[in-house]
Amino acid sequence: MTLRLQLVLTIMLLFLLMFAGVSVISVNNTRHYLVEQMASHAQDAATSLGLSLSPHMKRNDLPTMTSMVDAIFDRGYYREIDVKSIHGEAMIQRVLPVKVEGVPAWFVELVPLDTPQGQAIIMSGWRQAAVVLVRSHPGYAYQQLWRNSVDQLTWFSVLAVCTLILGFLVLHFILRSLREVEKQANAISSREYLIQEKLPWTRDLRQVVEVMNKMAVKVRQMFQEQESLAEMLRAESLIDPVTGIGNRRYFDTRMENLVRSHEEFYSGALFLVAIEGFRDYNGKTGFESGDALLRMIAEGLKAIAQDMRGSILARFSGANFVLLSPNMAPDETGAVAEQMTGLLRNAFPESVSSGIGHVGIALFEKGMSSSELLSEADMALRAAQGQGPLGWHRLEGKIERTGDAPGAGYWRSLLKTVIDEESIVLHFQPVVSIGGDDTLHHEVLLRIRRGGELLNAGIFMPMAESMGYSSRFDRLVVKKALSMLGDNETRKFAVNLSVQSLVEHDFMGWLEDELQLLGNRSGCLRFELPEYDVVRHLDAVNAFIGRFGRFGCGFGVDHCGRGFASFGYLGFLKLDYLKIDGSYIRGIGSERGNQFLVQAIARIAHEVDIKVIAEAVETVEERDTLTRLYVDGYKGYLVGKPDELPPG
């Protein structure tokens, strides 16, 4: 019940109590007045009649006396007129039954009226001969009392209605500030921090609004402080202080996680960029010039890598940089290497030799370890150094040597066939709560068949995205997931979407129609996007959440923390959960820096009611460590590998 309705009902109750009290007092006062009037009326009639009958009593003229009594009684104002001898013998008696017209019987019973008796002596000369007794009829008094009560109720009702209307309007105006406070509170719970600029004139309400404004500012400040703390911890442990890009620790953890993540990383290229003679350059130009040179090269490499989805750029050591680009085809590496050598050529002043840097390239193949990939990149760098100034060399991988790499035409034909035949395969990996191991949802993972093997999405989706097929695959995944959702209320699926789907009008319309048909079961569906895409398309993601949030769907961010994006989007988007990238989770039991960072992310997320899920949990030690860091759930091989949907 709203406060306004409570106040209105309270006013109505007070009016009723006041009306009841006033009515009781008014009716009693009127009743006493009418009783006194009837007593006076009866006594006056008795006195007058006694004086009138006395001369006839002396002559013992009973007929005349009877006529005089009848003349007064027939007027109808009297209930009873009784003439008795002085000895109590009845001489004349007239009685009129009490009949009240125009007054409800319940009112007559509820408000009894006494009819006082008037009395006078009839004289016969100097002797008392008889007594006349008169009672007034109460009918007219009841009619008067009833009219007064009805008039009072009418005026009171009119006054009550006018007062309620006026009170409702006044309350509507006064409580407008409370409605704004309600909006403000809802906005804070929805991660928005509204400030009411216009303060109400009512002192109590103004104090409430001022407190709410302070709270909104404080909550926003707390969130920003948590966000700054997390970014500071990440910067101290993972960012090179000179160049502002990742450091060796950042690169090692990220690459190790990618190498072990078969769902995401199937092929790619590693570029090792080395600047020779940098120590001599520092000695000649000074350390400030050397740092400026490193920053210039780092910015140039960032520009080269900005369009490489999921790439990892870091300062490897001293004057060496490393760039890992997942899913890059071997024939694309040459153009990138030329860009890098061109960057090195333009970075140095003319007074310095142009043959100061080289690039080595290694190709990643399934089954390689991170140390093997780095070793091959180092071998390629040595070969590049033997080619002369600003040389680059690519160490041929096994696929290139055997010529087994399928071309773009092959992939286009295969992917189009899969889409036309809708021959996708879905695997599912459980995500469980970290305390009770309750299943939060199953993440849906896409597979396609090639011959007798199943290819995971990390192998073919980069090619599908480059060909514009990603939204069509998203549609197939959602369609099949919905069919497998069925009527089982315990099943909840999380589907990964591509940015292309979010900006494609046909896909959005189709998805909305499907969710409308699904009805209440749409609340069992979650949608995920990688952080890389979320921070680059905030408006599109926010519009998507706003459009489909009304169906009860959940929304999450995948691979949180993989890049160096600000965590500010957590306060902007209405997310249900985020998944911390596995590079922070693997071996977290012995990584104090990662522990601090994960805990900071968890605090930021919990401030805005976002659950935190850890990826790539493979050991009990990792799970137990995450429990102490306030993580809500986890997934990984410790829970189960991706597989067909289990029964139930």
C-alpha positions as CSV (number, residue, x, y, z in Angstrom):
1,M,0.0,0.0,0.0
2,T,1.4,3.4,-1.0
3,L,2.0,6.2,1.5
4,R,-0.4,8.4,-0.3
5,L,-3.2,5.8,0.0
6,Q,-2.4,5.2,3.6
7,L,-2.6,9.0,4.3
8,V,-5.9,9.2,2.4
9,L,-7.4,6.3,4.3
10,T,-6.2,7.8,7.6
11,I,-7.9,11.1,6.7
12,M,-11.1,9.2,5.9
13,L,-10.9,7.3,9.2
14,L,-10.4,10.5,11.1
15,F,-13.4,12.1,9.3
16,L,-15.5,9.1,10.2
17,L,-14.5,9.2,13.8
18,M,-15.1,12.9,13.9
19,F,-18.5,12.5,12.2
20,A,-19.5,9.8,14.6
21,G,-18.5,11.9,17.6
22,V,-20.2,15.0,16.3
23,S,-23.3,13.1,15.3
24,V,-23.6,11.5,18.8
25,I,-23.2,14.9,20.5
26,S,-25.5,16.6,18.1
27,V,-28.2,14.0,18.3
28,N,-28.1,13.9,22.1
29,N,-28.2,17.6,22.4
30,T,-31.1,17.8,20.0
31,R,-32.9,15.0,21.7
32,H,-32.6,16.7,25.1
33,Y,-33.8,19.9,23.6
34,L,-36.8,18.2,22.0
35,V,-37.6,16.4,25.2
36,E,-37.6,19.7,27.1
37,Q,-39.7,21.3,24.4
38,M,-42.2,18.4,24.6
39,A,-42.3,18.8,28.4
40,S,-42.9,22.5,28.1
41,H,-45.5,21.9,25.4
42,A,-47.4,19.3,27.5
43,Q,-47.3,21.4,30.7
44,D,-48.5,24.5,28.8
45,A,-51.4,22.5,27.4
46,A,-52.2,20.9,30.7
47,T,-52.2,24.4,32.5
48,S,-54.4,25.9,29.8
49,L,-56.8,23.0,29.7
50,G,-57.0,23.0,33.5
51,L,-58.0,26.7,33.6
52,S,-60.5,26.1,30.8
53,L,-62.2,23.1,32.4
54,S,-62.5,24.6,35.9
55,P,-65.7,26.7,35.3
56,H,-67.4,23.7,33.7
57,M,-66.3,21.4,36.5
58,K,-68.0,23.7,38.9
59,R,-71.3,23.2,37.0
60,N,-70.4,19.5,36.5
61,D,-70.8,20.0,32.8
62,L,-69.1,16.8,31.6
63,P,-70.2,17.0,27.9
64,T,-68.7,20.5,27.5
65,M,-65.5,19.4,29.2
66,T,-65.3,16.4,26.9
67,S,-65.8,18.6,23.8
68,M,-63.0,20.9,24.9
69,V,-60.6,18.0,25.5
70,D,-61.5,16.5,22.1
71,A,-61.0,19.9,20.4
72,I,-57.4,20.0,21.7
73,F,-56.7,16.3,21.3
74,D,-57.9,16.2,17.7
75,R,-55.1,18.6,16.6
76,G,-52.8,15.6,16.8
77,Y,-50.0,17.2,18.8
78,Y,-50.7,15.1,21.9
79,R,-50.1,11.4,22.6
80,E,-52.4,11.3,25.7
81,I,-54.9,13.6,27.5
82,D,-56.3,12.1,30.7
83,V,-58.8,13.8,33.1
84,K,-59.2,12.2,36.5
85,S,-61.1,13.0,39.6
86,I,-59.2,14.1,42.6
87,H,-59.7,10.5,43.9
88,G,-58.1,9.0,40.7
89,E,-61.3,8.0,38.9
90,A,-61.1,8.4,35.1
91,M,-63.4,11.0,33.8
92,I,-62.1,11.7,30.3
93,Q,-59.3,9.7,28.5
94,R,-58.0,10.2,25.0
95,V,-55.0,8.2,23.7
96,L,-53.3,8.4,20.3
97,P,-51.0,5.5,19.2
98,V,-47.5,6.5,18.6
99,K,-46.9,6.4,14.8
100,V,-43.9,8.2,13.3
101,E,-44.2,8.9,9.6
102,G,-41.2,9.6,7.4
103,V,-38.6,8.3,9.9
104,P,-37.0,4.9,9.7
105,A,-37.9,2.4,12.4
106,W,-34.3,1.7,13.2
107,F,-33.7,5.4,13.9
108,V,-36.7,5.5,16.3
109,E,-35.3,2.4,18.1
110,L,-31.8,3.8,18.1
111,V,-32.8,7.2,19.5
112,P,-35.6,6.9,22.1
113,L,-37.5,10.0,23.0
114,D,-39.2,10.3,26.4
115,T,-42.5,12.1,26.5
116,P,-42.7,14.0,29.7
117,Q,-46.1,14.4,31.3
118,G,-47.7,17.8,32.0
119,Q,-50.1,18.1,34.9
120,A,-52.6,20.7,36.1
121,I,-55.4,20.9,38.8
122,I,-59.0,21.5,37.8
123,M,-60.8,23.6,40.4
124,S,-64.4,23.6,41.4
125,G,-64.7,26.9,43.2
126,W,-62.1,26.8,45.9
127,R,-62.0,23.1,45.9
128,Q,-59.6,20.8,43.9
129,A,-62.0,18.7,41.9
130,A,-59.9,16.9,39.2
131,V,-56.5,16.5,37.6
132,V,-55.7,16.8,33.9
133,L,-52.6,14.9,32.6
134,V,-51.1,15.7,29.1
135,R,-48.3,14.0,27.1
136,S,-47.0,15.4,23.8
137,H,-46.8,13.2,20.7
138,P,-43.1,12.4,19.8
139,G,-43.7,12.1,16.1
140,Y,-43.0,15.7,15.2
141,A,-39.9,15.6,17.4
142,Y,-38.6,12.4,15.6
143,Q,-39.2,14.1,12.2
144,Q,-37.3,17.1,13.3
145,L,-34.4,15.0,14.8
146,W,-34.3,12.9,11.6
147,R,-34.2,16.0,9.3
148,N,-31.4,17.5,11.4
149,S,-29.4,14.2,11.2
150,V,-29.9,13.9,7.4
151,D,-28.9,17.5,6.8
152,Q,-25.8,17.1,9.0
153,L,-24.8,13.9,7.2
154,T,-25.3,15.5,3.8
155,W,-23.1,18.5,4.6
156,F,-20.6,16.4,6.3
157,S,-20.4,14.1,3.2
158,V,-20.0,17.1,0.9
159,L,-17.3,18.5,3.2
160,A,-15.5,15.1,3.4
161,V,-15.5,14.7,-0.4
162,C,-14.1,18.2,-0.9
163,T,-11.5,17.7,1.8
164,L,-10.4,14.4,0.3
165,I,-10.1,15.8,-3.1
166,L,-8.2,18.8,-1.8
167,G,-6.1,16.5,0.4
168,F,-5.4,14.2,-2.5
169,L,-4.1,17.1,-4.6
170,V,-2.0,18.4,-1.8
171,L,-0.6,15.0,-1.0
172,H,0.1,14.5,-4.7
173,F,2.1,17.7,-4.7
174,I,3.8,17.1,-1.4
175,L,4.7,13.5,-2.1
176,R,6.1,14.2,-5.5
177,S,9.5,14.5,-3.8
178,L,9.0,11.1,-2.3
179,R,8.3,9.7,-5.8
180,E,11.5,11.3,-6.9
181,V,13.3,9.7,-4.0
182,E,11.8,6.3,-5.1
183,K,13.1,6.9,-8.6
184,Q,16.5,7.9,-7.1
185,A,16.7,4.7,-5.0
186,N,15.7,2.5,-7.9
187,A,18.3,4.3,-10.0
188,I,21.0,3.6,-7.4
189,S,20.0,-0.1,-7.3
190,S,20.2,0.0,-11.2
191,R,23.7,1.4,-11.1
192,E,22.7,5.0,-11.9
193,Y,23.5,7.8,-9.6
194,L,20.8,10.5,-10.0
195,I,21.0,13.7,-8.0
196,Q,17.8,15.7,-7.2
197,E,18.6,19.3,-7.9
198,K,15.2,20.7,-6.8
199,L,14.7,20.3,-3.1
200,P,11.2,20.1,-1.6
201,W,10.0,23.0,0.6
202,T,8.8,20.6,3.3
203,R,11.6,20.4,5.8
204,D,11.3,16.7,6.6
205,L,11.1,15.7,2.9
206,R,14.0,18.1,2.1
207,Q,16.1,16.4,4.7
208,V,15.3,13.0,3.1
209,V,16.2,14.2,-0.3
210,E,19.4,15.7,0.9
211,V,20.4,12.4,2.5
212,M,19.5,10.5,-0.7
213,N,21.7,12.9,-2.7
214,K,24.6,12.3,-0.3
215,M,24.1,8.6,-0.5
216,A,24.1,8.6,-4.3
217,V,27.3,10.6,-4.4
218,K,28.9,8.3,-1.8
219,V,27.9,5.1,-3.6
220,R,29.2,6.5,-6.9
221,Q,32.4,7.5,-5.1
222,M,32.8,4.1,-3.5
223,F,32.3,2.4,-6.9
224,Q,34.9,4.7,-8.5
225,E,37.3,4.1,-5.7
226,Q,37.0,0.3,-6.1
227,E,37.4,0.7,-9.8
228,S,40.5,2.8,-9.4
229,L,41.9,0.4,-6.9
230,A,41.4,-2.6,-9.2
231,E,43.0,-0.7,-12.2
232,M,45.9,0.4,-10.0
233,L,46.5,-3.2,-8.9
234,R,46.4,-4.4,-12.5
235,A,48.7,-1.6,-13.6
236,E,51.2,-2.3,-10.9
237,S,51.3,-6.1,-11.7
238,L,50.7,-6.3,-15.4
239,I,51.5,-3.0,-17.1
240,D,55.0,-1.9,-18.1
241,P,55.5,1.5,-16.4
242,V,57.6,3.0,-19.3
243,T,55.5,2.1,-22.3
244,G,52.0,1.6,-20.8
245,I,51.5,-1.8,-22.5
246,G,51.7,-5.2,-20.9
247,N,54.8,-6.5,-19.2
248,R,56.5,-9.9,-19.4
249,R,54.3,-11.3,-16.6
250,Y,51.1,-10.1,-18.4
251,F,52.3,-11.7,-21.6
252,D,53.3,-15.0,-20.0
253,T,50.0,-15.5,-18.2
254,R,47.9,-14.5,-21.1
255,M,49.8,-16.7,-23.6
256,E,49.8,-19.7,-21.2
257,N,46.1,-19.4,-20.8
258,L,45.5,-19.1,-24.6
259,V,47.7,-22.1,-25.4
260,R,45.7,-24.2,-22.9
261,S,42.4,-22.9,-24.1
262,H,41.5,-25.1,-27.0
263,E,38.1,-23.5,-27.3
264,E,39.6,-20.1,-28.2
265,F,43.1,-20.6,-29.6
266,Y,43.7,-23.0,-32.5
267,S,46.2,-21.2,-34.7
268,G,48.0,-17.8,-34.8
269,A,51.3,-16.0,-35.1
270,L,53.9,-14.8,-32.6
271,F,56.0,-11.7,-33.5
272,L,59.2,-11.0,-31.6
273,V,60.5,-7.5,-32.2
274,A,64.0,-6.8,-31.0
275,I,66.0,-3.5,-31.0
276,E,69.8,-4.1,-31.0
277,G,72.2,-1.7,-29.5
278,F,69.6,0.0,-27.3
279,R,72.1,0.2,-24.4
280,D,74.5,2.2,-26.6
281,Y,71.6,4.4,-27.7
282,N,70.8,5.2,-24.0
283,G,74.4,6.0,-23.4
284,K,74.6,8.5,-26.2
285,T,71.2,10.2,-25.9
286,G,70.3,9.6,-22.3
287,F,67.7,7.5,-20.5
288,E,64.8,10.0,-21.1
289,S,65.4,9.8,-24.9
290,G,65.6,6.0,-24.6
291,D,62.3,5.8,-22.7
292,A,60.7,8.1,-25.3
293,L,61.8,5.8,-28.1
294,L,60.4,2.8,-26.3
295,R,57.0,4.6,-25.9
296,M,57.0,5.6,-29.5
297,I,57.6,2.0,-30.7
298,A,55.0,0.7,-28.2
299,E,52.4,3.2,-29.6
300,G,53.2,2.1,-33.1
301,L,52.8,-1.5,-32.3
302,K,49.5,-0.8,-30.5
303,A,48.3,0.8,-33.7
304,I,49.3,-2.2,-35.7
305,A,47.6,-4.6,-33.3
306,Q,44.4,-2.7,-32.7
307,D,42.5,-4.5,-35.5
308,M,43.8,-7.9,-34.4
309,R,41.0,-9.5,-32.3
310,G,42.3,-11.0,-29.1
311,S,45.9,-10.0,-29.7
312,I,48.4,-9.7,-26.9
313,L,51.1,-7.0,-27.0
314,A,53.8,-6.6,-24.3
315,R,57.2,-5.3,-23.7
316,F,59.1,-8.6,-23.3
317,S,62.4,-7.5,-21.9
318,G,64.7,-4.5,-22.3
319,A,64.1,-3.3,-25.8
320,N,62.2,-6.4,-27.0
321,F,58.5,-6.4,-27.8
322,V,56.2,-9.4,-28.4
323,L,52.9,-9.6,-30.2
324,L,50.7,-12.7,-30.3
325,S,47.9,-12.6,-32.8
326,P,45.4,-15.5,-32.5
327,N,43.9,-17.0,-35.7
328,M,46.2,-15.0,-38.0
329,A,46.8,-16.9,-41.3
330,P,50.5,-17.5,-42.3
331,D,50.1,-15.5,-45.5
332,E,49.0,-12.4,-43.5
333,T,52.2,-12.3,-41.3
334,G,54.4,-10.8,-44.0
335,A,52.4,-7.6,-44.3
336,V,52.4,-7.1,-40.5
337,A,56.2,-7.7,-40.4
338,E,56.7,-5.0,-43.0
339,Q,54.7,-2.6,-40.9
340,M,56.8,-3.4,-37.9
341,T,60.1,-2.9,-39.7
342,G,58.8,0.3,-41.2
343,L,57.9,1.5,-37.7
344,L,61.4,0.8,-36.5
345,R,62.9,2.6,-39.5
346,N,60.9,5.7,-38.8
347,A,61.3,5.6,-35.0
348,F,65.1,6.4,-34.9
349,P,66.6,9.8,-35.7
350,E,68.6,10.0,-38.9
351,S,71.9,10.1,-37.0
352,V,71.3,6.6,-35.8
353,S,71.9,3.6,-38.0
354,S,68.7,2.3,-39.6
355,G,69.7,-1.4,-39.1
356,I,68.9,-1.4,-35.5
357,G,65.8,-3.7,-35.2
358,H,64.6,-7.1,-36.5
359,V,61.4,-9.2,-36.4
360,G,61.0,-12.9,-35.9
361,I,57.8,-14.8,-36.6
362,A,56.6,-18.2,-35.3
363,L,53.4,-19.9,-36.2
364,F,51.3,-21.6,-33.5
365,E,50.1,-25.1,-34.1
366,K,47.8,-27.2,-32.1
367,G,49.6,-29.0,-29.3
368,M,52.5,-26.5,-29.0
369,S,53.4,-25.2,-25.5
370,S,54.1,-21.6,-24.8
371,S,57.8,-22.3,-24.3
372,E,58.0,-24.1,-27.7
373,L,56.3,-21.1,-29.4
374,L,58.7,-18.6,-27.8
375,S,61.7,-20.8,-28.7
376,E,60.6,-20.9,-32.4
377,A,60.1,-17.1,-32.4
378,D,63.6,-16.6,-31.0
379,M,65.0,-18.9,-33.7
380,A,63.2,-16.8,-36.3
381,L,64.6,-13.6,-34.8
382,R,68.2,-15.0,-35.1
383,A,67.5,-15.8,-38.7
384,A,66.2,-12.3,-39.3
385,Q,69.3,-10.8,-37.7
386,G,71.4,-12.7,-40.3
387,Q,69.5,-11.1,-43.2
388,G,70.8,-7.6,-42.6
389,P,69.3,-4.3,-41.4
390,L,65.6,-4.3,-40.5
391,G,65.1,-7.9,-41.6
392,W,62.3,-10.2,-40.7
393,H,61.9,-13.9,-40.9
394,R,59.1,-16.4,-40.5
395,L,59.8,-19.9,-39.3
396,E,57.7,-22.2,-41.4
397,G,55.3,-24.2,-39.4
398,K,54.3,-27.8,-40.1
399,I,51.1,-26.9,-41.9
400,E,53.0,-24.6,-44.3
401,R,55.7,-27.2,-44.9
402,T,53.2,-29.9,-45.8
403,G,50.7,-27.6,-47.6
404,D,47.8,-28.9,-45.5
405,A,46.3,-25.5,-44.6
406,P,42.8,-25.1,-46.1
407,G,42.2,-22.0,-48.0
408,A,39.5,-19.4,-47.8
409,G,37.5,-21.1,-50.6
410,Y,37.4,-24.3,-48.7
411,W,36.2,-22.6,-45.5
412,R,33.6,-20.7,-47.3
413,S,32.2,-23.8,-48.9
414,L,32.2,-25.8,-45.6
415,L,30.6,-23.0,-43.5
416,K,27.9,-22.3,-46.1
417,T,27.0,-26.0,-46.2
418,V,26.8,-26.2,-42.4
419,I,24.6,-23.1,-42.3
420,D,22.3,-24.3,-45.1
421,E,21.9,-27.8,-43.5
422,E,21.8,-26.4,-40.0
423,S,24.3,-29.2,-39.1
424,I,25.8,-27.6,-36.0
425,V,26.6,-29.6,-32.9
426,L,26.3,-28.1,-29.4
427,H,28.3,-29.0,-26.4
428,F,27.7,-27.8,-22.9
429,Q,30.0,-26.9,-20.0
430,P,28.5,-26.5,-16.5
431,V,29.0,-23.3,-14.4
432,V,28.5,-24.0,-10.7
433,S,28.3,-22.0,-7.5
434,I,31.5,-22.0,-5.6
435,G,29.9,-22.8,-2.3
436,G,27.3,-25.5,-2.8
437,D,28.3,-26.6,-6.4
438,D,24.8,-25.9,-7.6
439,T,24.6,-25.5,-11.3
440,L,24.1,-21.8,-12.2
441,H,23.8,-22.5,-16.0
442,H,25.4,-24.4,-18.8
443,E,27.6,-22.5,-21.3
444,V,26.7,-23.5,-24.9
445,L,29.7,-24.2,-27.1
446,L,29.5,-24.5,-30.8
447,R,31.0,-27.3,-32.9
448,I,30.8,-28.3,-36.6
449,R,31.7,-31.6,-38.3
450,R,34.5,-31.9,-40.8
451,G,34.8,-35.4,-42.0
452,G,35.0,-37.6,-38.9
453,E,36.1,-34.9,-36.5
454,L,34.4,-32.1,-34.5
455,L,35.9,-28.6,-34.9
456,N,35.4,-26.2,-32.0
457,A,34.5,-22.6,-32.6
458,G,38.0,-21.4,-32.1
459,I,39.0,-23.0,-35.3
460,F,36.3,-21.8,-37.7
461,M,34.6,-18.8,-36.1
462,P,37.4,-16.3,-37.0
463,M,36.9,-17.3,-40.6
464,A,33.1,-17.1,-40.2
465,E,33.4,-13.6,-38.8
466,S,35.6,-12.4,-41.7
467,M,33.0,-13.8,-44.2
468,G,30.1,-12.2,-42.4
469,Y,28.6,-15.5,-41.2
470,S,28.8,-15.0,-37.5
471,S,25.2,-13.8,-37.0
472,R,23.9,-16.7,-39.0
473,F,25.8,-19.1,-36.7
474,D,24.4,-17.2,-33.7
475,R,20.9,-17.8,-35.0
476,L,21.5,-21.5,-35.4
477,V,23.0,-21.8,-31.9
478,V,20.1,-19.9,-30.2
479,K,17.5,-21.9,-32.2
480,K,19.0,-25.2,-31.3
481,A,19.5,-24.2,-27.7
482,L,15.9,-23.2,-27.4
483,S,14.8,-26.5,-28.7
484,M,16.9,-28.3,-26.2
485,L,15.7,-26.1,-23.4
486,G,12.3,-27.7,-23.5
487,D,10.1,-27.6,-20.5
488,N,12.8,-28.4,-18.0
489,E,12.7,-25.5,-15.6
490,T,16.1,-26.4,-14.1
491,R,18.0,-25.9,-17.3
492,K,19.6,-22.5,-18.0
493,F,21.8,-21.9,-21.0
494,A,24.4,-19.2,-21.7
495,V,24.9,-18.4,-25.4
496,N,27.8,-16.4,-26.7
497,L,26.9,-13.8,-29.3
498,S,28.9,-11.9,-31.8
499,V,28.8,-8.1,-32.1
500,Q,27.6,-8.5,-35.7
501,S,24.3,-10.0,-34.4
502,L,23.8,-7.0,-32.0
503,V,23.9,-4.5,-34.9
504,E,21.9,-6.7,-37.4
505,H,18.3,-5.6,-37.5
506,D,17.0,-9.0,-38.9
507,F,18.7,-11.0,-36.1
508,M,17.3,-8.7,-33.4
509,G,13.8,-9.0,-34.7
510,W,14.0,-12.7,-35.1
511,L,15.4,-13.1,-31.5
512,E,12.6,-11.0,-30.1
513,D,9.9,-13.1,-31.8
514,E,11.5,-16.3,-30.5
515,L,11.6,-15.0,-26.9
516,Q,8.0,-13.9,-27.1
517,L,7.0,-17.4,-28.2
518,L,9.1,-18.9,-25.4
519,G,7.2,-16.9,-22.8
520,N,8.2,-17.3,-19.1
521,R,10.9,-19.8,-20.2
522,S,13.0,-17.0,-21.7
523,G,14.3,-16.3,-18.2
524,C,16.3,-19.5,-18.5
525,L,18.5,-17.9,-21.3
526,R,21.6,-15.9,-20.8
527,F,23.6,-14.0,-23.4
528,E,27.4,-13.4,-23.2
529,L,29.8,-11.2,-25.1
530,P,33.6,-11.0,-24.6
531,E,34.9,-7.9,-22.8
532,Y,36.9,-7.0,-26.0
533,D,33.6,-6.4,-27.9
534,V,31.7,-4.9,-24.9
535,V,34.0,-2.0,-24.3
536,R,34.1,-1.2,-28.0
537,H,30.4,-1.3,-28.6
538,L,29.0,-0.1,-25.3
539,D,25.9,1.6,-26.8
540,A,25.0,-1.4,-28.9
541,V,25.4,-3.7,-25.9
542,N,23.4,-1.4,-23.6
543,A,20.6,-1.2,-26.2
544,F,20.6,-5.0,-26.5
545,I,20.3,-5.4,-22.7
546,G,17.5,-2.9,-22.5
547,R,15.6,-4.5,-25.4
548,F,15.8,-8.1,-24.1
549,G,16.0,-7.5,-20.4
550,R,12.2,-7.3,-20.3
551,F,12.0,-11.0,-21.2
552,G,13.9,-11.9,-18.1
553,C,17.1,-12.9,-19.9
554,G,20.4,-12.7,-18.1
555,F,23.5,-10.9,-19.5
556,G,27.2,-11.5,-18.9
557,V,30.6,-10.4,-19.9
558,D,33.1,-13.1,-20.9
559,H,36.9,-13.0,-20.4
560,C,36.8,-10.0,-18.1
561,G,40.2,-8.5,-17.5
562,R,41.8,-10.0,-20.6
563,G,42.7,-6.5,-21.9
564,F,43.3,-3.3,-20.1
565,A,39.8,-1.9,-20.5
566,S,38.5,0.3,-17.7
567,F,36.0,-1.4,-15.4
568,G,33.7,1.6,-15.7
569,Y,31.4,-0.4,-17.9
570,L,30.3,-2.5,-14.9
571,G,28.5,0.5,-13.6
572,F,27.0,1.5,-17.0
573,L,25.6,-1.8,-18.1
574,K,22.9,-3.8,-16.2
575,L,24.8,-7.1,-16.1
576,D,24.0,-10.2,-14.2
577,Y,27.4,-11.7,-14.1
578,L,31.0,-11.5,-15.4
579,K,33.5,-14.2,-16.0
580,I,37.1,-13.5,-15.0
581,D,39.6,-14.5,-17.7
582,G,41.5,-17.7,-17.0
583,S,44.8,-16.0,-17.3
584,Y,44.2,-14.6,-13.7
585,I,42.9,-18.0,-12.4
586,R,45.4,-20.6,-13.5
587,G,47.8,-21.1,-10.5
588,I,46.1,-18.3,-8.5
589,G,46.9,-20.1,-5.3
590,S,50.5,-19.0,-5.5
591,E,49.9,-15.7,-7.4
592,R,49.4,-13.0,-4.8
593,G,49.0,-10.3,-7.4
594,N,46.2,-12.1,-9.2
595,Q,44.5,-12.8,-5.9
596,F,44.4,-9.1,-5.1
597,L,43.1,-8.3,-8.5
598,V,40.4,-10.9,-8.5
599,Q,39.2,-9.8,-5.1
600,A,39.1,-6.2,-6.3
601,I,37.1,-7.1,-9.3
602,A,34.7,-9.1,-7.1
603,R,34.2,-6.1,-4.8
604,I,33.5,-3.8,-7.7
605,A,31.0,-6.2,-9.2
606,H,29.2,-6.9,-5.9
607,E,28.8,-3.2,-5.4
608,V,26.5,-3.2,-8.4
609,D,24.9,-6.6,-7.8
610,I,26.9,-8.5,-10.4
611,K,27.9,-12.1,-9.8
612,V,31.5,-13.1,-10.4
613,I,32.4,-16.4,-12.1
614,A,36.0,-17.7,-12.6
615,E,37.0,-19.4,-15.8
616,A,39.5,-22.2,-16.3
617,V,39.4,-23.6,-12.8
618,E,41.3,-27.0,-12.9
619,T,42.4,-27.7,-9.4
620,V,40.9,-27.9,-5.9
621,E,43.5,-25.4,-4.7
622,E,42.4,-22.8,-7.3
623,R,38.7,-23.3,-6.3
624,D,39.5,-23.0,-2.5
625,T,41.5,-19.8,-3.2
626,L,38.6,-18.3,-5.2
627,T,36.2,-19.1,-2.3
628,R,38.3,-16.8,-0.1
629,L,38.2,-14.1,-2.7
630,Y,34.4,-13.8,-2.7
631,V,33.9,-15.3,-6.2
632,D,30.4,-16.6,-6.7
633,G,30.9,-19.4,-9.3
634,Y,33.4,-21.1,-11.5
635,K,33.8,-23.3,-14.6
636,G,36.6,-25.4,-15.9
637,Y,37.8,-28.9,-16.1
638,L,37.5,-29.3,-12.4
639,V,33.7,-29.2,-12.9
640,G,33.6,-30.9,-16.3
641,K,34.8,-30.7,-19.8
642,P,32.5,-29.6,-22.6
643,D,30.2,-32.4,-23.6
644,E,26.7,-33.3,-24.8
645,L,23.9,-32.1,-22.7
646,P,23.4,-34.4,-19.7
647,P,19.9,-35.8,-19.1
648,G,17.6,-33.9,-16.9
